[in-house]
């Protein structure tokens, strides 16, 4: 049994090093639950030192505890509200003070308001622009100089299927996430020769608290049960199932790996076939 266990460890250790993730420093934002948490769990499992952030300190701490229980590995927590520029600066300064560099910047976002266009207030737009656009610009500008100096880095933006297939009442999500995808493309062109890749992910329906809120809202609107609302959404997906946060994490892990060094400036759908546009 001991030799078998050692062989498993050696195989696991080799896989980690082959992907080039061991010992790398990663920041994953909006990681107190759902997709961000799933990404952090996969990266720390593959040897990264991971810093997770979220605006809710209690949920963030619980997320770290859950990841520790499931992987046996620790992640570091730094509270940060992406809609508050000062929080973003403090988070980045804290990481740099502790480790001096960032290899992988994974920018996941909180949930913007879902509402008819005329019900969305100026404050909603201002807060969301800070969260999606300003925080993205600041974080990227903060890590880029060191990545350029080392000629190495990976930046992945977690967006949404709404960048490809806008949905009713998702004006904020569709417009601002699409801006992030376009920014990613521009950055990929400007810094490709520096060994830095920029990619974005447009995920579909993933089993998260966000999806639960959507199902509850649909249930109320259609006067059906939450279970029926889930099933109605599921039937729109060719795969007839929801994705998991860890599946997004696996894609992020691949994009950060040496195997994906020639993948740059892409927007990748991971949605079970939901978006029908072929390009």
N, C-alpha and C positions, 0 to 999 in steps of 0.2 A: 504493500500500500504506500509506503514511504517513497519508493522509487517512482511509482506511478504519479504520486502527487508532485514530486520534483519535476518529472517530465512535463506535466501539465503547466507548471510554473515556468519552466524554461521556454515552452512553446508560446505561452502568453507573453513572457518578457520579450521574446524575439519579435513577436508581432507588433508590440508597442514600439520597439526601436526601428523596425522596418518602416513604420508609418511616419517616423520622425517626430512624434508628439511628446515623447518622454522628456521631462525637464523643461518643457516650454511653459511660458507664462500666458494665461488667457484671462481676459475679462469678459464676463457674460452679464449683460444688463437685463433688467426686468425678469429676474430669475427666482422670485419667491414662489412661483408655481408654474404649472403648464409648460409651455415650450422652452422658456429660458431655463427652468429647472431641469428639464429633460436633456438639454444641450450640455449643461454643466455636469450632469451625472455621467454622460458618455465621455466627455473630455477628461474628467478626473479619473475615470476608470482606465483611460488609455495613457495615463502617466503625466498629464498636465498639472501644473499648479494653477488652480482656478480661483479667481475672485468673482464673487457674485454680488449684484446690487439690486435693490428694490426700494421703493419709497416706504414700505411698511416693514419696520424693523423686526417686529414680532414674527411676521410671516417669513421674513428672510432668515431669521434664526431657525425657525421650524424647518425651512427648506434645507438648510445646512445639516440639521440633525437627521432628516430623512435620507439625504444623500450619503451621510456617514453610515447609517444603518444598512443601506442597500449596497454600498460599494466597499465599505471598510476604509474609506479615504476621506480626509478632511478637505473642506473648501473654506476659503476666507470670505467674510461678509463685510460689506461696506454699504450702509444705507445711502440711497441716492434717489431723488425724484428728478427724472429726466426733464420735467417741465420747468425746473428751477436751475438756471445756469450756474449759480453759486454751488449747488449740490454737485453738479457735474465736475466742476473744477476741483472741489475738495476730494471727490472720489479718485480722480486721476492723480492728483498730488499725493494722496495716501498710497496708492499702488506704486508709484514711481519711487517714493521715499523708502518703501519696503524692499522692492526688488529691482528698481532701476530701469526696467525695460518691460515692454509688452510685445509678445510675439503674435498673439491672436486677439484681435478685437472683434467680439461678436456682439453686434448691437441689435438687441431685441427691444420691443417697445411695449408700453402699457396700452390699455384699451381706450381709444378715443370714443367720444360720444356717438351713439347710433341714434339718428333722429332725422325726420324730414328736414330738408335744407333750410326752410324758413324758421324752424324751431331752434336751429343752432345759433348760439349767441356769439357776439364778438369775443367774449371771454373764452368760450369753447375753442374758437379758432386760435386765439393768442396762445392759450395753454398748449394746444396741439402742435402749433408751429414751433414752439419752444421744444416740445418733446421730440418731434420727428426731425425737424430741420436744424434748429440751432444746436441741439445737443449732438446731433450727428456731425455737423461741421466742426464743433469744438473738439469732440473726442478724436475725430480723424486728424485734425490739425495738431493735436497734442502728441499723438503716437507716431506720426509720419516722419519727423526729422530723425528720430533714432532708427526707425526702420530703414530709412534711406542710407544712413551712415553704415548700417550693418548689411545693407542690400538683402534684406529678408523681412517678410511680414505677410500676414494674412488678415484681411478685413472682410467680414461677412455681415450683410444686412438682412435681418429677418423681416420680411414685408407681409404680403398676404395675396390670396387669389384675387382680391379686388384690384390689384394692379393690372390684371389681365382681363378680368370679367367683373366690372363694377356692379354693385348690387344696390337696390333701393334702400335709402336711408343711410348709406355708407359714404356720404360725400367727403367727410374728413379722411377716412381711411383710404379711399380710392385716389384722392388727389395728392395727399401728402406722401403716402407710401410710393406712389408712382414717381414723385420727385426724387425720393431716395434711390430708386432703381436707376433713374437717369444720371444722378450724381455718381453712382457706383461705376457706370459705364465711362463717364468722363475721367474719373480717377484712374481707372484701369488703363486708359490710353496714355495718361500723363506719366504714370509710374511703372509701367510694365518692365522697362529696362533696368529698374532698380531692384528687381527680384521680389516685388510686392504684388500680390493679387487682390483684386476687389471683386467680390461676387455677391449676388443677392438671391434670396430664396422667396418664392411666392407659394406658401403652403396653403393647402385647402382646409377642410374641416378636420381639426385635430381634437382629440378628446381632452378638453381643458375646461377650467371654470368659465372661460369666455364662451365656449360652445354651449355650456349649460345655461348661461344667461340668454343666449340667442334662442335656445329651445324653449325656455320659459316664456320669453316674450312672444314667440310664435304661437305657443299654446294659448296664451291669454287672448291674442288677436283672433285666433281661429276657433276659440272655445273648444279646445281638445286637451287631452292629457299631455303632460310633458313627454311621456313615453311615445305617444303618437307623434308628437312634434319631432322627436329624435328620429323616428322611423321615416317620417316624411322627408327629412333632410337626407337620410341615408339612401333613400331611393333615387335621389338626384345624382348619386355618385356611382359611376360604372363599377367600381370595386365593391360597392354595397357594404362598405364599412368605413369607420372613421380611422384616421391615422393616429399614431401615438407620438407623444413628445420625444421619445427616444429615437423614433425614425427620423425626425428632424435633426436630432443630435448626431445620428450616424452620418447624415449628409454633410453636416457642418464639419465633423471629424474628417471626412474624406477631403473636403475642400481645403482643410488646413494641412493635409498630409503632403508628403513629397510626391505622391502619386498624382496629385492634382495641380502640379506646378505650372502646367500649360493651360489650365482652365482659368480664364481671366475675363472679366467684363460680362459674365453671363448672368442671366436671371433664370433660375431653375424652378420649374413647377414640381411640386410633390403633393399631389392632390387626388390620387386614385383615379385620375382621368376626368375630373370634374370640368376643368376648363376645356372647351371644345375647339378653340382656335388652334390651328396646327403649327403656328410658328411662335 
